[in-house]
Amino acid sequence: MLRTMRTPLLATILGLSLAGCLTIGDSGSPTTGGGGDDGTGTDGTGSNHQGSGAIPSTAQVDVSVDKAALSTELKTVNPITITVKGSGGFSGSVGLTAAVVDGNQNPIADWTVDLSAPSVSLAENGTSTATATVHIPALSSTLTGTLKVTTTSAATLGTTAASSTLTAANQVTFLVKYDPATMDCVYPADGGTVANGVKVAQATKIRFFNNGADNIVIHVTSNNGTPISHQGQAPNGGPSNSTTLPNTAYEQTPIGTGPATWYCHDSPTGAKDHKADDPRILVQ
């Protein structure tokens, strides 16, 4: 009698032990383990995921500039804002290069461009900016160019280049004003010196722009024959433009080559502001 009762009891114990070794998944099917990664990007729940640092196949980087075209003149510094935008899950570094080229896509040697940074870093789907500054010299045989900005990144989609068309008028402007507080004229810091004059071509128009509140007269030294006329004097600075009013310019196209040292004086008093370090233009 005791032997026949032990068989059902043993079966019951074995059944409970096997049940403790199985885990019921969400679908009701037994699975082993607890959702570990099998190394293929699929975890135990059937969900796909990418490893850390992976770039999604939809990642995109676009670049643009704030000025598709820019009209300027010689002897200018021209900042252009570059915007880089990520989408499709992109994040990471984007390299930047920039150059100014002519119509044949050749670099313009005397037009230079400075980048504020060689690259930008984007948060996921983020935006960042940089500045390309184009320097155009006073003496240049080229008056048009194209700024080309190119990006490099891990993204395979998007706009990788942007451009801005630059047109320079064949003229150079010098800012000058009379300061009644000091009774002196204020000249541009880059207006040239006797030892190192600003070089311009003979065909380039020279503009002396009065950015002050008082009338002024532009005096040009006539030693050895200057290529630019004194304001109010022959041959090109006659009485019709003998005074430069505020926010106007005295304009001259050189009639020859050589140095032209200049300064201003206050029109009402006639007080000259001649100094040893007067600015100088060198017409070639």
Number of C-alpha atoms within 10 A of each C-alpha: 5 6 6 8 9 10 10 9 10 10 10 10 10 10 10 10 10 9 10 8 9 13 14 11 14 9 7 8 9 12 14 12 9 11 14 11 15 9 8 9 12 15 15 15 12 10 10 11 11 11 8 6 8 10 18 15 12 13 19 23 27 18 23 20 22 12 14 14 14 14 11 18 21 23 22 15 14 17 16 18 15 21 17 23 22 24 20 16 17 24 26 17 14 22 13 23 17 21 23 25 19 16 10 6 12 11 16 17 12 15 19 19 20 15 20 15 13 13 19 18 15 20 15 15 16 16 18 16 18 18 17 24 18 21 18 21 20 20 20 19 10 17 16 19 21 21 25 18 21 17 20 15 17 16 23 15 16 15 15 19 17 18 21 19 17 20 17 19 13 21 21 21 20 19 17 21 26 25 14 12 6 8 13 17 19 17 17 12 10 11 18 19 17 16 9 12 18 22 19 24 20 18 14 20 17 22 17 22 21 24 18 19 13 17 19 28 26 26 20 18 18 15 9 9 13 20 23 29 24 23 25 17 14 11 11 18 19 13 11 10 16 17 19 22 19 16 14 15 21 21 21 19 17 22 15 15 16 17 23 25 21 21 24 27 21 22 18 10 8 11 12 17 16 14 9 7 13 16 23 22 22 21 23 16
